[in-house]
């Protein structure tokens, strides 16, 4: 049996999953790395982005590409504004207490989930892809939109890296992450930095939701799997480590694609869970260790 077509298909599907997972997990990792907040509502930001993308496609007249572009612009802005407001009105009021933030974000999860149910209903909503061009290989045709998803995801990851390493905003984030008290003493507006970080993390999840929804239907419960997989990626890569998150997302995404094609999606999830268990046993700090943070 010729394995080449199966390997190519598995690799492409794994790369698509890895790219979307990378965006979602990076948002979660960024929030934890800078703010030390475990955002349990992160998957609902993903879901909100997908449903906004559906609404843009359904109510904006014209070709599907027009609604998709509108969703790609509107969804992260709307979700980012919602996250910014949640940080200012809830998380800052409780002083980012670890137990309090977990309880608060669980509350956000249920509010967003039930709000989506009341607004959009329980039915899954299909979204048309902005284009349907098929790329031909010697064995099969493959969706050009899926490859577009990969390109957009990696471009956004590169933009986040540039933001963190080459901009003043990134410098303020890194300073706040390393030593919050010193940052306050130097006049850095830590509260505003935290709000911006929480909003950026939510925006990345929303973009992932917009990108994935043409390949799967949007519904109010779709945030659960991305949240769980993002936690897997963040734990394996190292809490708060952006390079570790990227490496773990690619590793888990590709392995999931290979196992799903050659065996079953259930086995892929089992392997991901076992990987987390092995990392927690033998390298609990994750594959990439984050430099120590001062209180």
C-alpha positions, 0 to 999 in steps of 0.5 A: 500500500502506498502510504504517501497520500495518507501521510500527506493528508494527515500532515495537512490536516494536522497542520491546519489543526495545529495552526488554529490550536496555536492561536487559541493556546497562545491567547491562554498562555499570554494571559497566564504568563503576564497576569498569572490568571487561569482564564476558564472562559477562554473557550467562550471567546473562541465560540463568540468569534465563531458566532459573530463570523456567522452573523456577519456572513448571514446578515451582510449581503454580497459574496461570502468573502465579504461577510468573512472579511467583516467577521475577521475584523468585527469578531476580534474587536468585539470580543477584545472589547468584551474581555477588556471590560470584563477585566476592568469591572471584574478581575481588577476589582478582586485584585487578580486573586488566584481563586477569585479569578478562577471562579470569576472566569467560570462565571464568565463562561456560563454567562457567555454560553447562555447569552449565546444560547439565548441570542443564537439558539441551540442550532448549529450554524453553517458558514460558507468559506470565502473561496472554494478553490481546490489545490490538486495533488497527485492523489487528491484535491485539498481545500485552499481555504484550509491552507489559507487558515494556516498562513493567517495563523502563522502570520498572526503568531509572527505579529504577536512575536514582533509585538512582544519583542520589538515594540514598547507595548511588548516591553511593558508587558514583559516588564510587568510579567517579570516584576509587577512591583518594580513596574509599578514603581517605575510608573508603568500602568500595570492595570492598563497592561493587564486589560490589554493583555486580557483583550489580546488573548481573547482576540486571538481566540476569536480569530481562531473561531472565525478561521475554523467556523467555515470547516465546522458549524458554529454553536453555543457549546463549541468552546469546550474542546478548544479550551481543553486542548489549549490547556493541554498545549499550555501544560505541555509547552510550559505555563506562560512560555510562548515558544513552548506553546507554539512547539506544543501546538505543532506537536499535538496538532500534527500527532492528532492529524496522523493518528486521526487518519491512520487510527481514530480521533479517539486515540488521538485524544487519548495520546494527548492526555497521556502526553500531559500525564508524562510531562507532569510526571517527568517535567512538570514545568513543561518542555520549555521552562519560563524564567522565574517571575518576581512577586 
